[in-house]
Amino acid sequence: MTAFTLSQILVAIAIIFDLISFQFKARERIVACLFVSGILISIHFCLLQQWTAAGLMGIATVRYLTSMFTTSKVAMWCFSSAAVAMSIVTFNGITTVISCIGTLFQTRAAFCQRDKDLRLLMIVGTSFWLVHNALVGSPVAVLMEILFIGSNLLGYYRHYFRGRLKQLP
């Protein structure tokens, strides 16, 4: 099995965790699923030799784990600084810039106290990662980001719009 094939299998497994993550209401459960997904995605990028993305996802897994226990702005700024430092050390052009911007949005999202804010910021950050994954040639990762955005929107609808729509005259 090639490294590319294995990378695509790992990201396919990560898709499962991403899809179920935003079907939860509790932010701790959302973030726990993202933690597991992040580990798989980080390994996926290592196999593709995309070192900035691998490093950023490695930082993201620790960030998700940390944000299960705190929404501290100090922690958020530490993880944001780590992401920028990783991007500088592994700089590889436009893909580095795009993945770093996506990570900064997702870092802010992970430390939101309200799951509603978390969801909205994750959509923005994920959109940057979608572009990144297309540029680095990982088709299953592109699919993952599309499904992740879709799952997030479905969860947002279920938790915030469905009840309001039933109340309309």
TIDREN-282509 format. One record per residue (C-alpha): x negated, y, z negated. Coordinates in steps of 0.02 Angstrom, whole numbers, padded with zeros to 5 digits, always signed. Each point is the difference from the previous one (the first is absolute). Example, Ala and Ser with C-alpha at 12.3 -4.5 7.8 and 13.67 -1.06 7.14 Angstrom:
2
-00615-00225-00390;-00069+00172+00033;
***
This chain:
169
+00000+00000+00000;-00069+00171+00046;-00017+00144-00123;+00129+00096+00102;+00128-00141-00012;-00027-00019-00186;+00017+00188-00022;+00167-00003+00089;+00062-00145-00107;-00047+00091-00161;+00089+00158+00054;+00152-00105+00048;+00007-00064-00179;-00019+00179-00062;+00154+00044+00103;+00105-00111-00114;-00054+00097-00154;+00026+00166+00089;+00175-00046+00055;+00059-00049-00172;-00088+00143-00089;+00124+00136+00042;+00151-00108-00031;-00035+00019-00186;+00063+00151-00095;-00130-00006-00139;-00160+00091+00053;-00106-00126-00099;+00063-00144+00108;-00023+00101+00159;-00179+00038-00048;-00037-00181-00054;+00048-00062+00174;-00107+00135+00079;-00147-00057-00108;+00008-00178+00069;+00024+00064+00176;-00148+00118-00019;-00118-00142-00043;+00049-00095+00157;-00010+00154+00110;-00172+00045-00068;-00066-00173+00044;+00083+00018+00171;-00099+00160+00033;-00162-00081-00061;+00025-00138+00128;+00023+00134+00134;-00155+00091-00062;+00102+00158-00030;-00096+00054-00155;+00087+00163-00037;+00171-00083+00006;-00063-00148-00102;-00072+00116-00131;+00155+00110-00006;+00112-00152-00020;-00116-00067-00136;+00019+00165-00092;+00187-00008+00033;+00017-00169-00086;-00080+00069-00158;+00106+00157+00019;+00161-00101+00011;-00050-00103-00152;-00040+00159-00097;+00160+00087+00053;+00103-00144-00072;-00051+00066-00171;-00018+00187+00025;+00056+00143+00109;-00142+00110-00063;-00050+00140+00117;-00179-00020-00060;+00002-00180+00062;+00077+00058+00164;-00139+00126+00027;-00134-00130-00044;+00070-00120+00131;+00017+00140+00127;-00182+00048-00029;-00054-00182+00017;+00093-00012+00166;-00084+00156+00067;-00171-00062-00059;+00028-00170+00082;+00050+00086+00161;-00157+00107+00000;-00115-00147-00036;+00077-00110+00135;+00045+00136+00124;+00035-00070+00173;+00094+00135+00094;+00184+00037+00018;+00056-00166-00073;-00086+00047-00163;+00090+00168-00005;+00170-00078+00038;-00018-00138-00129;-00061+00122-00132;+00150+00116+00027;+00118-00149-00011;-00084-00057-00159;+00013+00172-00080;+00189+00003+00031;+00016-00177-00069;-00106+00045-00151;+00116+00144-00041;+00147-00118+00026;-00068-00134-00117;-00007+00124-00145;+00175+00071+00024;+00114-00027-00148;+00156-00016+00107;+00015-00143+00124;+00092+00118+00118;-00155+00110+00017;-00111-00154+00012;+00103-00064+00147;-00005+00163+00098;-00187+00027-00020;-00034-00182+00044;+00090+00023+00166;-00114+00146+00043;-00158-00092-00052;+00052-00159+00089;+00027+00098+00160;-00184+00048-00002;-00050-00181-00030;+00111-00053+00145;-00100+00111+00117;-00163-00061-00077;+00045-00183+00024;+00048+00029+00180;-00167+00086+00032;-00101-00142-00078;+00095-00132+00099;+00090-00099-00135;+00171-00043+00072;+00067-00090-00153;-00053+00147-00110;+00096+00117+00116;+00152-00112-00019;-00028-00001-00188;+00005+00190-00009;+00156+00009+00107;+00086-00129-00109;-00063+00087-00157;+00078+00165+00054;+00160-00091+00047;+00008-00091-00166;-00033+00161-00093;+00139+00089+00096;+00119-00146-00034;-00040+00006-00185;+00022+00188-00001;+00170-00020+00084;+00053-00138-00121;-00049+00096-00156;+00041+00179+00049;+00124+00010+00145;+00114-00152-00004;+00089+00055-00159;+00020+00178+00063;+00073-00057+00166;+00133-00103-00090;+00053+00154-00099;+00032+00107+00154;+00184+00028+00043;
***
